[in-house]
């Protein structure tokens, strides 16, 4: 048990550092191209910081633990809103300056509701997966087409990385991906062993331990961006990461094999995610700043949801919706 515990800690360290290296390398490339802050946050930073969730979910599918995937995505999205959004705003309120944030936040709410509807017909199959992947591709095309032409300042438009030459940025990015892969494998193997020994289900493992661990890059990036006054990156990171998690991670895994949603997640986790997404959507579309009051609302609701799940301890995945795979 203790051996698995220390391996899990090592895995989380590699995930955090690997996610940071991926983010630094990718952000440096974007800065070199002169892309504006919000687009960096929505695309490069969001996708880079979501890489741990993607790799962990793909490995969970390959290792025969598909129940982890839905729990990981739902839990990670809640962590992004409650910690990368709520907790960060408690520490340092951040301004909303990008004109496109309301439309992007509205799309996030739509995607989350669509995920909730698809969950009714769990497990997610290939047809649902293709719909989600296509939506993600169209979404990326739309935001890049409409926002790529707005240039940001060289040498720090991201507020995260400094000037790095292209080859060094590529090396840092590749090195980070290797660390993410190794760290994800360690986290999956060790967390499953530890949590199964405690009687936890795969869904609860994904919803808590893995979701929080793989969301550390998003939290770190949002905190740095908020402290440095780059609210557009902070907001873009939260919105972009949650959209990517929901569309690309669930979509890709569903194309490779069915992704079940445990009854406990379907009844409580999905509605909680829709509710918290509706709140942050409301804040993003009606306020120019996410202040400490809004941060406290998001953070304490998130804390209540996670506490309830841990105390309740979802039942082992002996029953999921048994409707045919689409």
C-alpha positions as a Python dict, from the first residue, in 0.01 Angstrom:
ca = {
    (1, 'X'): (0, 0, 0),
    (2, 'X'): (273, 248, 95),
    (3, 'X'): (468, 163, -219),
    (4, 'X'): (164, 249, -431),
    (5, 'X'): (114, 568, -232),
    (6, 'X'): (465, 699, -303),
    (7, 'X'): (441, 598, -670),
    (8, 'X'): (114, 795, -693),
    (9, 'X'): (285, 1100, -540),
    (10, 'X'): (568, 1067, -791),
    (11, 'X'): (313, 1037, -1070),
    (12, 'X'): (135, 1356, -960),
    (13, 'X'): (468, 1541, -943),
    (14, 'X'): (550, 1431, -1298),
    (15, 'X'): (202, 1532, -1414),
    (16, 'X'): (233, 1877, -1259),
    (17, 'X'): (584, 1941, -1390),
    (18, 'X'): (508, 1783, -1727),
    (19, 'X'): (194, 1993, -1763),
    (20, 'X'): (395, 2302, -1677),
    (21, 'X'): (660, 2219, -1941),
    (22, 'X'): (394, 2153, -2204),
    (23, 'X'): (225, 2481, -2121),
    (24, 'X'): (552, 2680, -2127),
    (25, 'X'): (662, 2529, -2458),
    (26, 'X'): (325, 2570, -2628),
    (27, 'X'): (275, 2923, -2493),
    (28, 'X'): (619, 3027, -2615),
    (29, 'X'): (532, 2909, -2965),
    (30, 'X'): (207, 3106, -2955),
    (31, 'X'): (383, 3418, -2829),
    (32, 'X'): (629, 3392, -3118),
    (33, 'X'): (330, 3396, -3354),
    (34, 'X'): (189, 3709, -3186),
    (35, 'X'): (-150, 3555, -3097),
    (36, 'X'): (-377, 3752, -2860),
    (37, 'X'): (-414, 3652, -2494),
    (38, 'X'): (-767, 3513, -2505),
    (39, 'X'): (-694, 3289, -2803),
    (40, 'X'): (-380, 3163, -2628),
    (41, 'X'): (-588, 3083, -2321),
    (42, 'X'): (-869, 2920, -2519),
    (43, 'X'): (-649, 2706, -2742),
    (44, 'X'): (-281, 2653, -2668),
    (45, 'X'): (-290, 2692, -2289),
    (46, 'X'): (-627, 2518, -2244),
    (47, 'X'): (-535, 2218, -2457),
    (48, 'X'): (-186, 2196, -2307),
    (49, 'X'): (-311, 2203, -1948),
    (50, 'X'): (-577, 1945, -2039),
    (51, 'X'): (-314, 1706, -2172),
    (52, 'X'): (-287, 1520, -1834),
    (53, 'X'): (-663, 1450, -1839),
    (54, 'X'): (-646, 1329, -2200),
    (55, 'X'): (-348, 1100, -2149),
    (56, 'X'): (-483, 967, -1819),
    (57, 'X'): (-822, 893, -1975),
    (58, 'X'): (-670, 719, -2278),
    (59, 'X'): (-453, 505, -2050),
    (60, 'X'): (-754, 426, -1832),
    (61, 'X'): (-935, 304, -2144),
    (62, 'X'): (-633, 99, -2254),
    (63, 'X'): (-591, -52, -1906),
    (64, 'X'): (-954, -162, -1882),
    (65, 'X'): (-1086, 107, -1645),
    (66, 'X'): (-1330, 305, -1867),
    (67, 'X'): (-1539, 406, -1565),
    (68, 'X'): (-1255, 641, -1466),
    (69, 'X'): (-1302, 853, -1780),
    (70, 'X'): (-1643, 1007, -1708),
    (71, 'X'): (-1550, 1063, -1344),
    (72, 'X'): (-1223, 1224, -1449),
    (73, 'X'): (-1390, 1460, -1697),
    (74, 'X'): (-1677, 1560, -1466),
    (75, 'X'): (-1444, 1598, -1169),
    (76, 'X'): (-1181, 1791, -1365),
    (77, 'X'): (-1441, 2033, -1502),
    (78, 'X'): (-1575, 2093, -1152),
    (79, 'X'): (-1219, 2146, -1023),
    (80, 'X'): (-1149, 2393, -1305),
    (81, 'X'): (-1456, 2599, -1212),
    (82, 'X'): (-1427, 2566, -834),
    (83, 'X'): (-1049, 2600, -795),
    (84, 'X'): (-905, 2749, -1118),
    (85, 'X'): (-1202, 2989, -1116),
    (86, 'X'): (-1345, 3020, -765),
    (87, 'X'): (-1037, 2973, -548),
    (88, 'X'): (-818, 3184, -779),
    (89, 'X'): (-1076, 3467, -763),
    (90, 'X'): (-1067, 3446, -383),
    (91, 'X'): (-690, 3492, -393),
    (92, 'X'): (-683, 3748, -676),
    (93, 'X'): (-997, 3875, -855),
    (94, 'X'): (-946, 3889, -1230),
    (95, 'X'): (-1085, 4121, -1495),
    (96, 'X'): (-1285, 4005, -1798),
    (97, 'X'): (-1168, 4206, -2098),
    (98, 'X'): (-1211, 3984, -2406),
    (99, 'X'): (-1521, 4075, -2607),
    (100, 'X'): (-1581, 3714, -2716),
    (101, 'X'): (-1598, 3563, -2365),
    (102, 'X'): (-1982, 3572, -2343),
    (103, 'X'): (-2024, 3367, -2663),
    (104, 'X'): (-1751, 3118, -2563),
    (105, 'X'): (-1903, 3080, -2214),
    (106, 'X'): (-2244, 3021, -2375),
    (107, 'X'): (-2093, 2749, -2594),
    (108, 'X'): (-1943, 2586, -2283),
    (109, 'X'): (-2288, 2580, -2121),
    (110, 'X'): (-2436, 2426, -2437),
    (111, 'X'): (-2163, 2159, -2449),
    (112, 'X'): (-2214, 2073, -2081),
    (113, 'X'): (-2590, 2036, -2129),
    (114, 'X'): (-2527, 1818, -2438),
    (115, 'X'): (-2298, 1598, -2230),
    (116, 'X'): (-2575, 1568, -1971),
    (117, 'X'): (-2826, 1463, -2237),
    (118, 'X'): (-2586, 1205, -2383),
    (119, 'X'): (-2527, 1070, -2030),
    (120, 'X'): (-2891, 959, -2022),
    (121, 'X'): (-2805, 710, -2296),
    (122, 'X'): (-2484, 592, -2128),
    (123, 'X'): (-2251, 430, -2215),
    (124, 'X'): (-2113, 677, -2469),
    (125, 'X'): (-2056, 493, -2795),
    (126, 'X'): (-1882, 563, -3123),
    (127, 'X'): (-2169, 771, -3267),
    (128, 'X'): (-2180, 1004, -2969),
    (129, 'X'): (-1801, 1022, -2966),
    (130, 'X'): (-1787, 1131, -3329),
    (131, 'X'): (-2045, 1405, -3265),
    (132, 'X'): (-1835, 1540, -2977),
    (133, 'X'): (-1507, 1526, -3171),
    (134, 'X'): (-1659, 1701, -3475),
    (135, 'X'): (-1803, 1973, -3249),
    (136, 'X'): (-1458, 2027, -3098),
    (137, 'X'): (-1293, 2057, -3441),
    (138, 'X'): (-1558, 2304, -3560),
    (139, 'X'): (-1523, 2502, -3237),
    (140, 'X'): (-1144, 2531, -3273),
    (141, 'X'): (-1181, 2633, -3638),
    (142, 'X'): (-1435, 2900, -3546),
    (143, 'X'): (-1237, 3065, -3266),
    (144, 'X'): (-911, 3055, -3460),
    (145, 'X'): (-1074, 3200, -3772),
    (146, 'X'): (-1237, 3481, -3576),
    (147, 'X'): (-962, 3557, -3326),
    (148, 'X'): (-626, 3463, -3476),
    (149, 'X'): (-590, 3791, -3660),
    (150, 'X'): (-592, 3990, -3333),
    (151, 'X'): (-228, 4021, -3244),
    (152, 'X'): (-88, 4025, -2894),
    (153, 'X'): (229, 4192, -2778),
    (154, 'X'): (551, 4003, -2833),
    (155, 'X'): (749, 3872, -2542),
    (156, 'X'): (479, 3805, -2286),
    (157, 'X'): (138, 3810, -2445),
    (158, 'X'): (62, 3495, -2258),
    (159, 'X'): (171, 3639, -1927),
    (160, 'X'): (322, 3299, -1852),
    (161, 'X'): (628, 3234, -2065),
    (162, 'X'): (912, 3458, -2170),
    (163, 'X'): (1075, 3474, -2513),
    (164, 'X'): (1202, 3127, -2606),
    (165, 'X'): (1330, 3033, -2950),
    (166, 'X'): (1112, 2795, -3152),
    (167, 'X'): (1339, 2488, -3133),
    (168, 'X'): (1381, 2516, -2757),
    (169, 'X'): (1004, 2561, -2720),
    (170, 'X'): (944, 2243, -2923),
    (171, 'X'): (1194, 2052, -2708),
    (172, 'X'): (1030, 2172, -2385),
    (173, 'X'): (688, 2076, -2522),
    (174, 'X'): (802, 1723, -2622),
    (175, 'X'): (980, 1672, -2288),
    (176, 'X'): (663, 1770, -2105),
    (177, 'X'): (456, 1520, -2304),
    (178, 'X'): (695, 1239, -2207),
    (179, 'X'): (665, 1334, -1839),
    (180, 'X'): (287, 1348, -1871),
    (181, 'X'): (274, 998, -2017),
    (182, 'X'): (495, 848, -1744),
    (183, 'X'): (316, 1038, -1468),
    (184, 'X'): (-29, 940, -1595),
    (185, 'X'): (67, 572, -1601),
    (186, 'X'): (196, 590, -1243),
    (187, 'X'): (-116, 775, -1122),
    (188, 'X'): (-354, 530, -1290),
    (189, 'X'): (-183, 216, -1158),
    (190, 'X'): (-118, 342, -805),
    (191, 'X'): (-447, 526, -750),
    (192, 'X'): (-652, 228, -864),
    (193, 'X'): (-465, -4, -627),
    (194, 'X'): (-494, 231, -329),
    (195, 'X'): (-857, 326, -384),
    (196, 'X'): (-969, -30, -457),
    (197, 'X'): (-805, -129, -129),
    (198, 'X'): (-1024, 134, 40),
    (199, 'X'): (-1336, 8, -137),
    (200, 'X'): (-1368, 300, -378),
    (201, 'X'): (-1514, 259, -725),
    (202, 'X'): (-1330, 352, -1044),
    (203, 'X'): (-1572, 641, -1096),
    (204, 'X'): (-1493, 787, -753),
    (205, 'X'): (-1121, 748, -818),
    (206, 'X'): (-1153, 943, -1141),
    (207, 'X'): (-1388, 1201, -986),
    (208, 'X'): (-1159, 1285, -693),
    (209, 'X'): (-795, 1173, -689),
    (210, 'X'): (-724, 1176, -1063),
    (211, 'X'): (-946, 1477, -1141),
    (212, 'X'): (-773, 1698, -885),
    (213, 'X'): (-424, 1574, -969),
    (214, 'X'): (-457, 1622, -1344),
    (215, 'X'): (-616, 1967, -1296),
    (216, 'X'): (-316, 2112, -1114),
    (217, 'X'): (-176, 2263, -1439),
    (218, 'X'): (-502, 2455, -1500),
    (219, 'X'): (-503, 2582, -1142),
    (220, 'X'): (-138, 2691, -1160),
    (221, 'X'): (-179, 2866, -1495),
    (222, 'X'): (-498, 3046, -1385),
    (223, 'X'): (-338, 3162, -1061),
    (224, 'X'): (-28, 3294, -1238),
    (225, 'X'): (-240, 3465, -1505),
    (226, 'X'): (-471, 3627, -1246),
    (227, 'X'): (-181, 3750, -1029),
    (228, 'X'): (-7, 3900, -1334),
    (229, 'X'): (-327, 4072, -1446),
    (230, 'X'): (-406, 3855, -1748),
    (231, 'X'): (-772, 3784, -1677),
    (232, 'X'): (-840, 3692, -2041),
    (233, 'X'): (-598, 3401, -2016),
    (234, 'X'): (-748, 3290, -1684),
    (235, 'X'): (-1103, 3291, -1825),
    (236, 'X'): (-995, 3141, -2156),
    (237, 'X'): (-808, 2862, -1978),
    (238, 'X'): (-1115, 2762, -1774),
    (239, 'X'): (-1360, 2779, -2066),
    (240, 'X'): (-1125, 2616, -2317),
    (241, 'X'): (-1015, 2336, -2083),
    (242, 'X'): (-1372, 2240, -1993),
    (243, 'X'): (-1481, 2242, -2357),
    (244, 'X'): (-1179, 2032, -2456),
    (245, 'X'): (-1234, 1788, -2168),
    (246, 'X'): (-1599, 1738, -2255),
    (247, 'X'): (-1571, 1719, -2633),
    (248, 'X'): (-1228, 1579, -2714),
    (249, 'X'): (-1151, 1352, -2419),
    (250, 'X'): (-1493, 1189, -2393),
    (251, 'X'): (-1527, 1194, -2773),
    (252, 'X'): (-1193, 1026, -2848),
    (253, 'X'): (-1237, 764, -2575),
    (254, 'X'): (-1593, 689, -2690),
    (255, 'X'): (-1469, 637, -3046),
    (256, 'X'): (-1211, 388, -2917),
    (257, 'X'): (-1458, 207, -2690),
    (258, 'X'): (-1773, 265, -2487),
    (259, 'X'): (-1750, 509, -2195),
    (260, 'X'): (-1995, 428, -1912),
    (261, 'X'): (-2134, 679, -1664),
    (262, 'X'): (-2206, 537, -1319),
    (263, 'X'): (-2549, 599, -1178),
    (264, 'X'): (-2407, 807, -892),
    (265, 'X'): (-2226, 1036, -1138),
    (266, 'X'): (-2531, 1057, -1362),
    (267, 'X'): (-2767, 1148, -1077),
    (268, 'X'): (-2544, 1390, -888),
    (269, 'X'): (-2219, 1466, -1072),
    (270, 'X'): (-2374, 1566, -1405),
    (271, 'X'): (-2644, 1796, -1258),
    (272, 'X'): (-2381, 1952, -1027),
    (273, 'X'): (-2156, 2024, -1326),
    (274, 'X'): (-2442, 2178, -1525),
    (275, 'X'): (-2538, 2396, -1227),
    (276, 'X'): (-2183, 2517, -1160),
    (277, 'X'): (-2127, 2580, -1532),
    (278, 'X'): (-2448, 2785, -1543),
    (279, 'X'): (-2317, 2996, -1253),
    (280, 'X'): (-1980, 3072, -1412),
    (281, 'X'): (-2155, 3134, -1746),
    (282, 'X'): (-2373, 3391, -1568),
    (283, 'X'): (-2071, 3556, -1405),
    (284, 'X'): (-1873, 3568, -1731),
    (285, 'X'): (-2161, 3717, -1931),
    (286, 'X'): (-2285, 3980, -1682),
    (287, 'X'): (-1971, 4100, -1498),
    (288, 'X'): (-1644, 4259, -1603),
    (289, 'X'): (-1464, 4110, -1303),
    (290, 'X'): (-1481, 3780, -1118),
    (291, 'X'): (-1447, 3912, -764),
    (292, 'X'): (-1408, 3746, -427),
    (293, 'X'): (-1786, 3715, -378),
    (294, 'X'): (-1827, 3523, -705),
    (295, 'X'): (-1514, 3323, -624),
    (296, 'X'): (-1650, 3229, -282),
    (297, 'X'): (-1981, 3113, -434),
    (298, 'X'): (-1805, 2892, -691),
    (299, 'X'): (-1546, 2758, -445),
    (300, 'X'): (-1780, 2663, -160),
    (301, 'X'): (-2039, 2502, -387),
    (302, 'X'): (-1758, 2299, -544),
    (303, 'X'): (-1626, 2207, -198),
    (304, 'X'): (-1972, 2092, -91),
    (305, 'X'): (-2011, 1872, -399),
    (306, 'X'): (-1673, 1704, -352),
    (307, 'X'): (-1725, 1655, 21),
    (308, 'X'): (-2062, 1493, -44),
    (309, 'X'): (-1913, 1253, -298),
    (310, 'X'): (-1628, 1146, -73),
    (311, 'X'): (-1860, 1093, 225),
    (312, 'X'): (-2112, 908, 16),
    (313, 'X'): (-1847, 693, -158),
    (314, 'X'): (-2002, 597, -486),
    (315, 'X'): (-2095, 229, -510),
    (316, 'X'): (-1861, 1, -703),
    (317, 'X'): (-1950, 7, -1072),
    (318, 'X'): (-2176, -294, -1062),
    (319, 'X'): (-2448, -109, -1240),
    (320, 'X'): (-2445, 153, -1513),
    (321, 'X'): (-2716, 243, -1759),
    (322, 'X'): (-2754, -60, -1977),
    (323, 'X'): (-2888, 101, -2292),
    (324, 'X'): (-2728, -5, -2623),
    (325, 'X'): (-2414, 170, -2741),
    (326, 'X'): (-2492, 425, -3013),
}
